[in-house]
């Protein structure tokens, strides 16, 4: 099963980073019908064919995801979009 593992440093306060990931999660729910749930400082997300986590650390955002067979061919495009969004919000 293909996986995605991306780390992005940030210089935001914990509350700012958490709030930003909340906004990203709202967009994911709206656009991709993803279910999300916070578990301490980690946002778990899933929908059929994709599951993952976004961990908010003191100086880093860490995104991990597992892609099912349906999304395997789209791994590069999905990874590129995640990187673009992280750059947009945390650069």
Secondary structure by P-SEA (a helix, b strand, c coil): cbbbbbbbbbcccaaaaaaaaaaaaaaaaaacbbbbbbcccbbbbbcccccbbbbbcccbbbbbbccccccccaaaaaaaaaaaaaaaccc
